[in-house]
Amino acid sequence: MSHIDYSIFQIINHLAVSERFLNPLMIVLAEKAEYLFFAGIIFYWFFHKSQHRKMVVEAILAACVALSINGEIGHFFYRNRPFVTHHVNWLIPHVKNASFPSDHATAAFVIATAIWIWKKRDGWMWLVLAAGIALSRVWTGVHYPLDVISGMLIGVGVAFAIHFLVLRFEQVNKVIIWLIEYYEKVESNLLKKTNLYRKG
């Protein structure tokens, strides 16, 4: 499996030489595209908030669980980065920490899947972006294909698991609704105080 993984890595990573005109795009995807997911979460929280806030809570909860799983896996099944072990086309700076599984791929896919569960049309767009991030991490030499595939599977699996738990267990659903309603009360009070201050 490791031989196949490395062979596929070489094919993808060599594109940094043969298709170098795409390198700027891949660098942006590998380093900056994750911030689009943060922006997306904030956007959904405040836009049509009654429809989206439960989705956002599920996405954040799933991301926390998925990245915690990654941390445990990386601790027990440590794998060096490709640029540590091999001569690669290394396009972005990166610390020499655990390569497996990919946190970027996990975070991107867990949020994209959580959105897809609730909003199919938007979700496909986010899944395509997540796939681009996963590809770019191999292209730029900081991950093996198995790292990002594992991250994708963890992200997708946890997103569905969290959604199932919320549907299956009424108490979990009630806690999420309570948290949203509590936040909205605080938000409403702050807006009222702000309006009064402006009028005064």
Secondary structure, 3 states (H helix, E strand, C coil): CHHHHHHHHHHHHHHHHHCHHHHHHHHHHHHCCHHHHHHHHHHHHHCCHHHHHHHHHHHHHHHHHHHHHHHHHHHHCCCCCHHHHCCCCCCCCCCCCCCCCCHHHHHHHHHHHHHHHHCHHHHHHHHHHHHHHHHHHHHCCCCCHHHHHHHHHHHHHHHHHHHHHHHHCHHHHHHHHHHHHHHHHHHHHHHHHHHHHHHC
